[in-house]
Amino acid sequence: MEHWRDHKQALPLGYMACCASTTNGWGLPRELPGTGAIAQALIDAGAPVDGDPGDQETPLITAASYGDAEVAKVLIDAGADVNARSAPDSGGVPGGTALLHAAVFGMTEVLDLLVEAGAAVRSLEEAAAAGNIEGWLRPESRLQARIRALVFAADHQRLPVIDQLIAADTPVDAFDEEWGRQALRVAAQNGRPASVRRLLAYGADPNLRDKDGLTALDWCRPGRRSVDGPGHTDVEAILAQLTRT
């Protein structure tokens, strides 16, 4: 398949890795069952589990980006390289592993599968997303790394990691200079009510506006959410009481 969504080309196995997350545009249910079974059938028929040489990313990286845990498990069980990296000029996170893609895009279920399968954790930020920063958070850890780690912890609702980072004097309302992300805003946008409550308990400002003048509540509302999810209703109810109009 050529010129499909943000991929110049997509072999059938790579297509299945992102198919389920795009079904709403076709009028199909968002939770589309059976993607793992089709991925397994393709592998059984000889589809290369890590894609072809020269591909921008492996099917596992695609599954991590789009959050298809069913396909990700099939790929992992079939021996996919959990530490493969995408091309330096790829979309998503150029040069990133499947674990980093899952971390950046908030795909916790796939991230947990990758960690269980032995995928390497290579930074404080990835460790925060995975929920265990033991050995990674040090006195010399850079401020921006701690801020990014707080964003990842909030996105994946790793509440003990949020506690540890705040205890290490990570500013709760700071913006990440590399990607422009901020913990409360990302937690609101992705519908993470437990993280929103914990950040507010640490003094996060619900009225803080980003460079576009938007609050966390604005990012929680339809049209700016990454995807629609059950957590957004709770987050909106929490923030609506605290945000000035």
NUFIVO-456824 format. One line per 5 residues: number of its first residue (from 0); for each residue z, x, y of N, C-alpha, C. Coordinates in Angstrom, 1 decimal, decimal comma. Atoms other than C-alpha are relative to their C-alpha. Layout:
NUM = Z/X/Y/Z/X/Y/Z/X/Y | ...
// end
This chain:
0 = 0,0/0,9/-1,2/0,0/0,0/0,0/0,0/0,9/1,2 | 0,1/-0,8/-1,2/-0,9/1,4/3,4/0,4/-0,8/1,2 | -0,4/0,6/-1,3/0,5/0,7/6,9/0,9/-1,2/-0,2 | -0,9/1,1/0,3/3,3/-1,4/5,5/1,3/0,2/0,7 | -1,2/-0,1/-0,9/6,2/-1,9/8,0/0,0/1,4/0,6
5 = -0,1/-1,3/-0,7/7,4/1,5/9,1/-0,4/1,2/-0,9 | 0,5/-1,0/0,9/5,7/3,4/6,2/-1,5/0,0/0,0 | 1,5/-0,1/-0,1/2,2/4,7/6,5/-0,6/-0,4/-1,4 | 0,4/0,4/1,3/1,9/4,4/2,7/1,3/-0,3/-0,8 | -1,2/0,4/0,8/4,2/2,8/0,1/-0,6/-0,2/-1,4
10 = 0,3/0,3/1,4/3,7/3,2/-3,7/0,9/-1,1/-0,5 | -0,7/1,2/0,4/4,9/0,2/-5,7/1,5/0,2/-0,1 | -1,4/-0,2/0,1/8,3/1,8/-6,5/0,7/0,1/1,3 | -0,6/-0,1/-1,4/9,0/2,7/-2,9/0,0/-1,4/0,7 | 0,0/1,3/-0,6/7,9/-0,8/-1,9/1,1/-0,9/-0,5
15 = -1,1/0,8/0,5/10,4/-2,4/-4,2/1,3/0,4/0,6 | -1,2/-0,5/-0,6/13,1/-0,2/-2,6/0,3/-0,7/1,3 | -0,3/0,6/-1,3/12,7/-2,0/0,7/-0,4/-1,5/0,0 | 0,5/1,4/0,0/11,3/-5,4/-0,4/1,0/-1,0/0,3 | -1,0/1,1/-0,1/14,5/-7,4/-0,6/0,5/-0,2/1,4
20 = -0,6/0,2/-1,4/15,6/-6,7/3,0/-1,0/-0,6/0,9 | 1,0/0,5/-0,9/12,3/-8,0/4,4/-0,5/-1,3/-0,3 | 0,6/1,2/0,5/11,9/-11,2/2,6/0,1/-1,2/1,0 | -0,1/1,1/-1,0/13,1/-13,4/5,5/-1,2/-0,2/0,8 | 1,2/0,2/-0,7/9,9/-12,7/7,3/-1,1/-0,7/-0,8
25 = 1,0/0,7/0,8/8,0/-14,3/4,4/0,5/-1,4/-0,4 | -0,5/1,3/0,4/10,2/-17,4/4,2/0,8/0,0/-1,3 | -0,7/0,0/1,2/12,0/-16,2/1,1/1,5/0,3/0,2 | -1,5/-0,2/-0,2/15,8/-15,9/0,5/0,2/1,5/0,4 | -0,4/-1,4/-0,3/17,4/-12,8/2,0/0,5/0,7/-1,2
30 = -0,4/-0,6/1,2/19,1/-12,1/-1,2/-1,0/-0,3/-1,1 | 1,1/0,2/1,0/16,1/-11,6/-3,5/0,3/0,7/-1,3 | -0,3/-0,7/1,3/17,1/-11,0/-7,1/-1,2/0,5/-0,7 | 1,0/-0,5/0,9/15,1/-9,1/-9,6/-0,7/1,3/0,5 | 0,6/-1,2/-0,5/14,1/-6,1/-7,5/0,3/1,2/-0,9
35 = -0,4/-1,1/0,9/16,0/-3,8/-9,9/-0,8/0,0/-1,3 | 0,7/0,1/1,2/14,3/-5,2/-12,9/-1,5/0,4/0,1 | 1,4/-0,4/-0,2/10,8/-4,7/-11,4/0,0/1,5/0,2 | 0,0/-1,5/-0,2/11,8/-1,1/-10,3/0,1/0,6/-1,4 | -0,2/-0,5/1,3/12,9/-0,5/-13,9/-1,3/-0,1/-0,8
40 = 1,3/0,2/0,7/9,6/-1,9/-15,3/-1,0/1,1/0,5 | 0,9/-1,0/-0,6/7,7/0,4/-12,9/0,3/1,4/-0,5 | -0,4/-1,3/0,5/9,7/3,5/-14,0/-0,4/0,1/-1,5 | 0,4/0,0/1,4/9,1/2,5/-17,7/-1,5/0,2/-0,2 | 1,5/-0,1/0,1/5,4/2,3/-17,0/-0,5/1,4/0,5
45 = 0,4/-1,4/-0,4/5,4/5,9/-15,6/0,1/0,3/1,4 | -0,2/-0,3/-1,5/6,2/5,6/-11,9/0,9/1,1/0,2 | -0,9/-1,1/-0,1/7,7/8,9/-10,8/1,2/-0,4/0,8 | -1,2/0,5/-0,6/11,3/8,2/-10,0/0,3/0,6/1,4 | -0,2/-0,6/-1,3/11,3/10,6/-7,0/-1,2/-0,1/0,9
50 = 1,2/0,1/-0,8/7,9/9,5/-5,7/-0,9/1,2/-0,3 | 1,0/-1,0/0,1/4,9/11,8/-5,4/0,3/1,2/0,9 | -0,1/-1,1/-1,0/4,9/15,3/-3,9/-0,7/-0,3/1,3 | 0,6/0,2/-1,3/4,3/15,1/-0,2/0,4/-1,3/0,6 | -0,5/1,3/-0,6/5,9/11,6/0,2/1,0/0,3/1,1
55 = -1,0/-0,1/-1,1/7,9/11,2/3,4/1,4/-0,1/-0,5 | -1,3/0,2/0,5/10,9/10,1/1,4/-0,1/-0,5/-1,4 | 0,0/0,5/1,4/11,9/9,3/-2,2/0,4/-1,5/0,0 | -0,3/1,4/0,1/12,3/5,7/-3,4/1,6/-0,2/0,2 | -1,4/0,2/-0,1/16,1/6,3/-3,5/0,4/0,1/1,5
60 = -0,3/-0,1/-1,4/16,2/7,3/0,2/-0,4/-1,4/0,6 | 0,4/1,3/-0,5/14,2/4,1/0,9/1,0/-1,1/-0,3 | -0,9/1,0/0,4/16,6/2,0/-1,1/1,3/0,1/0,8 | -1,2/-0,2/-0,8/19,5/3,6/0,8/-0,1/-0,5/1,4 | 0,3/0,4/-1,4/17,9/2,9/4,2/0,1/-1,5/0,1
65 = 0,1/1,5/0,0/17,3/-0,8/3,3/1,1/-0,7/-0,7 | -1,2/0,6/0,6/20,5/-1,4/1,3/-0,2/-0,7/-1,3 | 0,2/0,6/1,3/19,1/-2,4/-2,0/0,7/0,7/-1,1 | -0,8/-0,6/1,0/21,9/-1,5/-4,3/-0,5/-0,1/-1,4 | 0,5/0,2/1,3/20,2/-3,0/-7,3/-1,1/1,0/-0,4
70 = 1,0/-1,0/0,2/17,2/-0,7/-7,0/0,6/1,4/0,0 | -0,7/-1,3/-0,1/19,4/2,2/-6,0/0,6/0,4/-1,4 | -0,6/-0,3/1,3/21,3/1,9/-9,3/-1,0/0,3/-1,1 | 1,0/-0,2/1,0/18,2/1,7/-11,4/-0,6/1,4/0,2 | 0,6/-1,4/-0,2/16,8/4,9/-9,7/1,0/1,1/-0,4
75 = -1,0/-1,0/0,4/20,1/6,8/-10,1/0,1/0,1/-1,5 | -0,1/0,0/1,4/20,4/5,8/-13,7/-1,2/0,6/-0,7 | 1,2/-0,6/0,5/16,8/7,0/-14,2/-0,1/1,4/0,3 | 0,0/-1,4/-0,3/17,7/10,4/-12,9/-0,5/0,4/1,3 | 0,5/-0,3/-1,3/16,6/10,2/-9,3/0,9/1,1/0,6
80 = -0,7/-1,1/-0,7/17,6/13,3/-7,2/0,8/-0,6/1,1 | -0,9/0,7/-1,1/20,6/12,0/-5,2/0,1/0,9/1,2 | -0,1/-0,9/-1,2/20,4/15,0/-2,9/-1,3/0,4/0,6 | 1,3/-0,3/-0,6/16,7/15,0/-2,1/0,1/-0,4/1,5 | 0,1/0,3/-1,4/15,9/15,0/1,6/-1,4/-0,5/0,4
85 = 1,2/0,5/-0,6/13,3/13,1/3,6/-0,7/1,1/0,8 | 0,8/-1,0/-0,7/10,5/15,0/5,4/0,5/0,2/1,4 | -0,4/-0,3/-1,4/11,3/16,6/8,8/-0,6/-1,0/1,0 | 0,6/0,9/-0,9/8,9/14,2/10,4/0,0/-1,5/-0,5 | 0,0/1,3/0,5/9,8/11,1/8,5/0,7/-1,0/1,0
90 = -0,8/1,0/-0,7/11,2/7,8/9,9/1,4/0,0/-0,4 | -1,4/0,1/0,4/14,8/6,8/9,6/0,8/1,2/0,5 | -0,7/-1,2/-0,4/16,8/10,0/9,6/-0,8/1,2/-0,5 | 0,9/-1,1/0,4/14,3/12,9/9,5/0,9/1,1/-0,7 | -0,7/-1,1/0,7/15,4/15,5/6,9/1,3/-0,4/-0,6
95 = -1,3/0,5/0,5/18,3/13,3/5,8/0,0/-0,3/-1,5 | -0,1/0,4/1,4/19,5/12,6/2,2/0,2/-1,5/0,0 | -0,2/1,4/0,2/19,9/9,2/0,7/1,4/-0,4/0,5 | -1,3/0,3/-0,4/23,6/9,4/1,4/0,1/-0,2/1,6 | -0,1/0,1/-1,4/23,1/10,1/5,1/-0,8/-1,3/0,5
100 = 0,7/1,3/-0,4/20,5/7,2/5,4/0,9/-1,2/-0,2 | -0,9/1,1/0,3/23,0/4,8/3,8/1,1/0,0/1,0 | -1,1/-0,1/-1,0/25,7/6,1/6,2/-0,5/-0,5/1,3 | 0,5/0,4/-1,3/23,6/5,7/9,3/-0,3/-1,5/0,1 | 0,4/1,4/0,0/22,3/2,3/8,4/1,0/-1,0/-0,5
105 = -1,1/0,9/0,4/25,6/0,9/7,3/-0,1/-0,7/-1,4 | 0,2/0,6/1,3/24,7/0,3/3,7/1,1/0,5/-1,0 | -1,2/-0,5/0,6/28,1/0,7/2,2/-0,1/0,0/-1,6 | 0,1/0,2/1,4/27,3/-0,6/-1,3/-0,8/1,2/-0,6 | 0,9/-1,1/0,5/24,5/2,0/-1,8/0,8/1,3/0,2
110 = -0,8/-1,2/-0,3/26,7/4,7/-0,2/1,0/0,2/-1,1 | -1,0/-0,2/1,0/29,4/4,1/-2,7/-0,6/0,4/-1,4 | 0,7/-0,4/1,2/26,9/4,3/-5,6/-0,4/1,4/0,0 | 0,4/-1,4/-0,1/25,7/7,6/-4,3/1,1/0,9/-0,2 | -1,1/-0,9/0,2/29,1/9,1/-4,0/0,5/0,0/-1,4
115 = -0,4/0,1/1,4/30,0/7,9/-7,5/-0,9/0,8/-0,9 | 1,0/-0,7/0,8/26,8/9,5/-8,8/0,0/1,5/0,4 | -0,1/-1,5/-0,2/27,8/12,9/-7,3/-0,8/0,5/1,2 | 0,7/-0,4/-1,2/25,8/12,9/-4,1/0,9/0,9/0,9 | -0,8/-0,9/-0,8/26,9/15,8/-1,9/0,3/-0,6/1,4
120 = -0,4/0,4/-1,3/28,9/15,0/1,2/0,0/1,3/0,8 | 0,2/-1,2/-0,6/28,0/17,6/3,8/0,5/0,1/1,4 | -0,6/-0,1/-1,4/29,8/16,8/7,1/1,1/-0,9/0,1 | -1,1/0,9/-0,3/32,8/15,1/8,6/-0,5/-1,4/0,2 | 0,5/1,3/-0,2/30,6/12,2/9,6/-0,4/-0,7/-1,3
125 = 0,3/0,5/1,3/29,3/11,7/6,1/1,3/-0,3/-0,8 | -1,2/0,3/0,7/32,8/12,0/4,7/0,7/-1,2/0,6 | -0,6/1,2/-0,6/34,0/9,4/7,2/-0,6/-1,3/-0,6 | 0,7/1,1/0,5/31,3/7,0/6,0/0,4/-0,3/-1,5 | -0,4/0,1/1,4/32,3/7,7/2,4/1,5/-0,4/-0,2
130 = -1,3/0,5/0,0/35,9/6,9/3,2/1,1/1,1/-0,4 | -1,0/-1,0/0,3/37,6/10,3/2,5/-0,3/1,3/0,8 | 0,3/-1,1/-0,9/37,8/13,0/5,2/1,0/1,2/-0,3 | -0,9/-1,1/0,3/40,4/15,2/3,4/-0,8/1,3/-0,1 | 0,6/-1,3/0,0/39,4/18,8/4,0/-1,1/0,1/1,0
135 = 1,1/0,0/-1,0/36,8/17,8/6,6/0,5/-0,1/1,4 | -0,6/0,1/-1,4/39,0/16,9/9,6/0,9/1,1/0,2 | -0,7/-1,2/-0,2/40,3/20,1/10,9/0,3/0,1/1,5 | -0,3/-0,2/-1,4/41,9/21,2/14,2/-1,2/0,4/0,9 | 1,1/-0,5/-0,8/38,7/22,9/15,2/-1,2/-1,0/-0,1
140 = 1,1/1,0/0,1/36,5/19,8/14,4/-0,4/-0,3/1,4 | 0,5/0,3/-1,3/34,3/19,2/17,4/0,2/-1,4/0,4 | -0,2/1,4/-0,5/34,9/16,2/19,6/-1,1/-0,9/-0,4 | 1,1/0,9/0,3/31,4/14,8/19,2/-0,1/-0,3/-1,5 | 0,0/0,2/1,4/31,6/15,2/15,4/1,1/-1,1/-0,3
145 = -1,1/1,0/0,2/34,9/13,2/15,5/-0,4/-1,4/0,5 | 0,4/1,3/-0,6/33,4/10,5/17,7/-1,0/-0,6/-1,0 | 1,0/0,6/1,0/30,4/10,1/15,3/0,7/-0,4/-1,3 | -0,7/0,3/1,2/32,8/10,1/12,4/0,7/-1,4/0,2 | -0,7/1,3/-0,3/34,8/7,2/14,0/-1,0/-1,1/0,0
150 = 1,1/1,0/0,1/31,5/5,3/14,4/-0,3/-0,4/-1,5 | 0,3/0,2/1,4/30,7/5,8/10,7/1,1/-0,7/-0,7 | -1,1/0,7/0,7/34,2/4,8/9,6/0,1/-1,4/0,4 | -0,1/1,4/-0,4/34,1/1,7/11,7/-1,1/-0,8/-0,6 | 1,2/0,7/0,6/30,6/0,7/10,4/0,3/-0,3/-1,5
155 = -0,3/0,2/1,4/31,8/1,1/6,8/1,4/-0,6/-0,3 | -1,3/0,6/0,1/35,2/-0,4/7,4/1,0/0,9/-0,8 | -0,9/-0,9/0,6/37,1/2,7/6,3/1,2/0,1/0,9 | -1,1/0,2/-1,0/40,3/1,7/8,0/1,0/1,2/-0,1 | -0,9/-1,2/0,0/42,5/4,7/6,8/-0,7/1,2/0,7
160 = 0,7/-1,1/-0,7/39,8/7,1/8,1/0,1/-0,3/1,5 | -0,2/0,4/-1,4/39,9/5,2/11,5/1,4/0,5/0,4 | -1,4/-0,4/-0,3/43,7/5,8/11,5/0,1/1,5/0,1 | -0,1/-1,5/-0,1/43,3/9,5/10,8/-0,7/0,6/1,2 | 0,7/-0,6/-1,1/40,7/10,1/13,4/0,6/-0,4/1,3
165 = -0,7/0,4/-1,2/42,6/8,2/16,1/1,3/0,9/0,1 | -1,2/-0,9/0,0/45,7/10,2/15,1/-0,3/1,4/0,4 | 0,5/-1,3/-0,4/43,6/13,3/15,7/-0,5/0,0/1,4 | 0,4/0,1/-1,4/43,1/12,2/19,3/-1,5/-0,2/0,2 | 1,3/0,4/-0,3/39,6/10,9/18,9/0,0/-1,2/0,9
170 = 0,0/1,1/-1,0/38,9/8,7/21,9/-0,7/-1,3/-0,6 | 0,4/1,2/0,7/38,5/5,1/20,6/-1,3/-0,6/0,7 | 1,1/0,6/-0,7/35,9/4,1/23,3/-1,1/0,9/0,3 | 1,0/-1,0/-0,3/33,8/7,2/23,4/-1,4/-0,3/-0,6 | 1,4/0,2/0,5/30,0/7,1/23,0/-0,5/1,3/-0,6
175 = 0,5/-1,2/0,7/28,3/9,5/20,6/-1,2/0,5/0,9 | 1,1/-0,6/-0,8/26,0/11,8/22,7/-1,3/0,1/-0,7 | 1,2/-0,2/0,8/23,5/12,3/19,9/-0,8/-1,3/-0,2 | 0,7/1,2/0,3/22,7/8,7/19,0/0,4/-1,2/0,9 | -0,4/1,1/-0,9/24,4/6,7/21,8/0,8/-1,1/-0,6
180 = -0,7/1,1/0,6/26,5/4,8/19,4/1,5/0,0/0,3 | -1,4/0,1/-0,3/30,1/3,6/19,9/0,7/-0,9/-1,0 | -0,6/0,7/1,2/32,6/2,4/17,3/0,1/-1,5/0,1 | -0,1/1,5/-0,1/33,4/-1,1/18,6/-1,3/-0,7/0,0 | 1,4/0,6/-0,2/29,8/-1,8/19,5/-0,6/-0,1/-1,4
185 = 0,7/0,0/1,3/28,5/-0,8/16,0/0,7/-0,9/-0,9 | -0,7/0,9/0,9/31,3/-2,6/14,2/-0,3/-1,5/0,3 | 0,3/1,4/-0,4/30,5/-5,8/16,2/-1,5/-0,3/-0,4 | 1,4/0,2/0,3/26,7/-5,4/15,8/-0,2/-0,3/-1,5 | 0,2/0,1/1,4/27,0/-5,1/12,0/1,0/-0,9/-0,7
190 = -0,9/1,0/0,6/29,7/-7,7/11,5/1,1/0,5/-0,8 | -1,1/-0,6/0,7/32,7/-5,6/10,5/1,4/-0,4/0,6 | -1,2/0,5/-0,7/35,8/-7,7/11,5/1,2/0,8/-0,2 | -1,2/-0,8/0,3/38,4/-5,5/9,8/0,0/1,2/1,0 | 0,0/-1,2/-0,9/37,2/-2,5/11,9/0,2/-0,5/1,4
195 = -0,2/0,5/-1,4/37,0/-4,6/15,1/1,5/-0,2/0,2 | -1,4/0,2/-0,2/40,6/-5,6/14,6/0,8/1,3/0,2 | -0,7/-1,3/0,0/41,7/-2,1/13,9/-0,2/0,8/1,3 | 0,3/-0,7/-1,3/39,9/-0,6/16,9/0,6/-0,6/1,2 | -0,6/0,7/-1,1/41,2/-3,3/19,2/1,5/0,3/0,0
200 = -1,4/-0,3/0,1/44,7/-2,5/17,9/0,3/1,4/0,6 | -0,1/-1,3/-0,5/44,1/1,1/19,0/-0,4/0,0/1,5 | 0,3/0,1/-1,4/43,2/-0,1/22,5/-1,5/0,1/0,4 | 1,4/0,0/-0,3/39,4/-0,3/22,3/-0,2/-1,1/1,0 | 0,2/0,9/-1,1/38,1/-2,1/25,4/-1,2/-0,9/-0,3
205 = 1,1/0,9/0,4/36,0/-5,2/24,5/-0,9/-0,3/1,2 | 0,9/0,2/-1,2/34,7/-5,3/28,1/-0,8/1,2/0,4 | 0,8/-1,2/-0,3/33,3/-1,8/28,0/-1,5/-0,3/-0,2 | 1,5/0,3/0,1/29,5/-2,0/28,7/-0,7/1,3/-0,2 | 0,8/-1,2/0,2/26,9/0,4/27,5/-1,0/0,2/1,1
210 = 0,9/-0,4/-1,1/24,1/1,9/29,5/-1,0/-1,2/0,4 | 0,8/1,1/-0,3/22,2/-1,4/29,3/0,8/-1,2/0,5 | -0,9/1,0/-0,5/25,2/-3,4/30,5/0,5/-1,0/-1,0 | -0,3/1,0/1,1/25,9/-5,0/27,1/1,4/0,4/-0,5 | -1,3/-0,2/0,6/29,4/-5,5/25,6/-0,2/0,0/-1,5
215 = 0,0/0,1/1,5/30,3/-5,4/21,9/-0,3/-1,4/-0,4 | 0,3/1,4/0,4/30,2/-9,2/21,9/-1,5/-0,3/0,1 | 1,5/0,2/-0,1/26,6/-9,1/23,2/-0,7/0,5/-1,2 | 0,6/-0,6/1,2/25,7/-6,8/20,3/0,2/-0,8/-1,3 | -0,3/0,8/1,2/27,3/-9,2/17,8/-0,8/-1,2/-0,1
220 = 0,7/1,3/0,0/25,2/-12,2/18,8/-1,4/0,1/-0,6 | 1,3/0,0/0,6/21,9/-13,2/17,2/-1,0/0,6/1,0 | 1,0/-0,7/-0,8/18,9/-11,2/18,4/0,3/1,4/0,2 | -0,3/-1,5/-0,1/20,8/-7,9/18,6/0,7/0,5/-1,3 | -0,6/-0,4/1,2/22,5/-7,9/15,2/-1,1/0,8/-0,9
225 = 1,0/-0,7/1,0/21,0/-5,4/12,6/-0,5/-1,0/-1,0 | 0,3/1,1/0,9/21,1/-8,2/10,1/1,0/-1,1/0,2 | -1,0/1,1/-0,1/22,8/-11,6/9,9/1,0/0,1/-1,2 | -0,9/0,0/1,1/26,0/-11,6/7,8/1,2/-0,8/0,3 | -1,2/0,9/-0,2/29,2/-13,6/7,2/1,0/0,6/0,9
230 = -1,0/-0,6/-0,9/31,3/-11,1/9,2/-0,2/-0,2/1,4 | 0,2/0,2/-1,5/29,6/-11,8/12,5/0,7/-1,2/0,6 | -0,7/1,1/-0,5/31,2/-15,2/12,8/1,5/0,4/0,4 | -1,4/-0,5/-0,3/34,7/-13,6/12,6/0,0/0,9/1,2 | 0,0/-1,0/-1,2/33,8/-10,8/15,0/-0,3/-0,7/1,3
235 = 0,3/0,7/-1,2/32,3/-13,2/17,5/1,3/-0,8/0,5 | -1,2/0,7/-0,4/35,5/-15,3/17,4/1,0/0,9/0,6 | -1,0/-0,9/-0,5/37,7/-12,3/17,9/-0,4/0,5/1,4 | 0,4/-0,6/-1,3/35,7/-10,8/20,8/-0,2/-1,0/1,1 | 0,2/1,0/-1,1/34,9/-14,1/22,6/1,3/-0,3/0,7
240 = -1,3/0,2/-0,7/38,6/-14,5/23,4/0,4/1,1/0,9 | -0,4/-1,2/-0,7/38,8/-11,0/24,9/-1,0/0,5/1,0 | 1,1/-0,5/-0,9/35,5/-10,5/26,7/-0,2/-0,9/1,2 | 0,3/0,7/-1,2/35,0/-11,4/30,3/-1,5/-0,3/0,1 | 1,4/0,3/-0,2/31,8/-13,2/31,1/-0,5/0,4/1,4
// end
